[in-house]
Amino acid sequence: MFSSNDFTMPEHFGDDRWTILHGDVMHIVPHMTRAVFDAVITDPPYASGGASQTAKNRSTTEKYSSLRGDKALPDFDSDQMDQRSWTRWMCEWLQMVRAACKPGAPICLFIDWRQLPSMTDALQWAGWTWRGIAVWDKPSGRPQRGRFRQQAEFIVWGSNGKMPLERNVGCLPGVFRQANPANRIHVTEKPLQLMRDVVQICEPGGRILDPFAGSGTTILAAVQEGYEAVGIELTDAYFQLGTQRVKQALEPQSES
Ligand SMILES: C[S@@+](CC[C@H](N)C(=O)[O-])C[C@H]1O[C@@H](n2cnc3c(N)ncnc32)[C@H](O)[C@@H]1O
C-alpha cells in the first residue's frame, strides 16, 4: 500500500481485512501507492457548529454533544478551522486521496447543511467528478418552533473520473433513514447500519479508504460487508477507541 522508501509506517492496528493507521491524513496519504483504493467513504471534521467563528471555535464536545463532566466524550482534532482554511484543507487532502484511488472509484463525504456548498466546491477543485447528494434522514432531529427541523445530514458523492454503469453495483437509495447511534463512543459517530448501506457503492470485495476513521464505524461496516478497509485517525483517544471497537466486533465469539 505504501510506495516511498523514506516513509516509516506509523502506529497501526488490524488484520488482513482491515487496518487503522495513527496519524495525519496529510502526512500518510502522499506516501501511498497510486491507484490502490476502490472507494473513499469518509466523514471528515465539519468545522461547523455555529454561524460565527467564535461559535465554531468551541470544542467538539461543546458543539456536537450534550454529554458533560465524567460522561463527556474525547474532543477531536481539525474542527476549528475558519471557512477558507477548511475549504482549502479539504481540497488538499481530496487531491491526495484521489491519487491513491483507481480510475472510476466512487467517493462519499458526509457533511451538514452549513458546509455543503464549500464541500461540493472542494470536491470539484480536487479533480473529482461530483455526481450528487444523498440524504441521511435522522428522525431524532431537534424540532424548532417556527423553523424546519434540522433532520438531515448529507452525503456528497462523486467519482474519480468516469464511472461506468457496468460496475457490479445495484441501484442504491438516495435517502437513508437511520437514528443516531445509542451509547456513542465518538462525538460524531455514524450509525453502523447507515455505513453498511453506504459502503455498497463500492464494487464487491474492493478496498475502501476512510481517512477520518474516528471510532472505526466505516471500517467495521466495510469488513462486515465483505470489503477490505483502511482507516487513518489522528486523535490519540479515537485511534485507541476505534481500533479496540473494530477488533472486538470482528473477533470470533468464544464458545461458552
Ligand atoms: C467526524 S469524525 C469521524 C467519525 C466517524 N465517522 C465515526 O463514526 O466514529 C472525524 C475524525 O477525523 C479525525 N481527524 C481530524 N483531523 C484528522 C487528520 N488530519 N488526519 C486524520 N484524522 C483526522 C478526528 O480525530 C475525528 O475522529
The ligand as an ORCA input file, in Angstrom:
! r2SCAN-3c Opt
* xyz 0 1
  C     -16.345     13.368     12.091
  S     -15.172     12.357     12.867
  C     -15.443     10.729     12.174
  C     -16.404      9.905     12.989
  C     -16.624      8.517     12.414
  N     -17.368      8.561     11.185
  C     -17.311      7.612     13.408
  O     -18.393      7.073     13.096
  O     -16.787      7.438     14.505
  C     -13.679     12.877     12.093
  C     -12.433     12.229     12.662
  O     -11.312     12.684     11.900
  C     -10.188     12.769     12.777
  N      -9.201     13.690     12.187
  C      -9.187     15.042     12.257
  N      -8.159     15.549     11.556
  C      -7.506     14.496     11.018
  C      -6.375     14.381     10.173
  N      -5.701     15.465      9.761
  N      -5.977     13.140      9.794
  C      -6.654     12.034     10.210
  N      -7.733     12.082     11.040
  C      -8.170     13.299     11.416
  C     -10.772     13.284     14.075
  O      -9.940     12.974     15.158
  C     -12.138     12.585     14.111
  O     -12.106     11.434     14.908
*
